[in-house]
Amino acid sequence: MKKLFILVALSGLLFSCGGPATEQTDNTGEQEAVQQDENKAYYGATIKGENIISGEEMIKMLEDKDSVYVTLKGTIVSNCQLSGCWMDLDLGTDDQLAKVTFKDYEFVIPIDSKGKTATVEGIAKREIIPVDLLQHYAEDEGKSAEEIAAITEDEVSITFEAVGVIIED
């Protein structure tokens, strides 16, 4: 009986470690692109980058809808410096940004992505981001303790959950 228990425990351990390989960052924050060509790297689901709308068009769509599935293109103005698990994308209007996260945290982007052009496809929403999450984002971005402590109010923001990202050099 004891041998059977050990065999079952070892089998469970082997099966739990033998799942499908997923792309993860290592300690250096490097991320493998799913696909790369010329000056573009693809992360997450391979998207085509077609039917791109402007940030202004997306904002208008969100006036009468809870969420919209769109493709946007913009400049990355900041991103997580720890693992590349989020980015702020310039919407090209009134200094408004979209906080972009990645579907089910299945992929991340390189931590040196600031200033590059990104095309994202996914679901956009207007949401209230609580203080604790805003402070977490500020910490991820490498802001000082004083800057983090200065965040004291929730923020209404546009959030975007991307299924795929194309980053151009």
DANORFEN-V400048 format. One record per residue. RES is the residue in one small letter. OMEGA is omega in whole degrees, 0 to 359 (999 if undefined). Layout:
BEGIN
res: <RES;RES>
omega: <OMEGA;OMEGA>
END
This chain:
BEGIN
res: <m;k;k;l;f;i;l;v;a;l;s;g;l;l;f;s;c;g;g;p;a;t;e;q;t;d;n;t;g;e;q;e;a;v;q;q;d;e;n;k;a;y;y;g;a;t;i;k;g;e;n;i;i;s;g;e;e;m;i;k;m;l;e;d;k;d;s;v;y;v;t;l;k;g;t;i;v;s;n;c;q;l;s;g;c;w;m;d;l;d;l;g;t;d;d;q;l;a;k;v;t;f;k;d;y;e;f;v;i;p;i;d;s;k;g;k;t;a;t;v;e;g;i;a;k;r;e;i;i;p;v;d;l;l;q;h;y;a;e;d;e;g;k;s;a;e;e;i;a;a;i;t;e;d;e;v;s;i;t;f;e;a;v;g;v;i;i;e;d>
omega: <180;179;179;179;180;179;179;180;179;178;178;179;180;180;181;179;186;180;181;180;176;180;179;175;172;184;181;180;179;180;176;176;176;181;178;174;182;183;184;174;184;179;181;178;178;179;183;182;180;178;181;175;179;175;179;177;180;179;177;179;182;178;181;178;177;181;178;176;186;171;181;174;179;180;176;182;173;177;180;181;179;184;181;186;175;173;172;182;178;181;176;180;175;180;180;182;170;175;184;171;188;188;177;181;182;180;176;178;178;182;178;185;182;179;179;178;179;170;182;176;180;186;176;178;169;185;172;178;183;183;184;178;176;178;177;178;180;177;178;182;178;180;182;178;180;179;180;180;180;178;186;181;173;183;172;187;172;177;184;175;185;172;179;183;170;177;180;176;999>
END
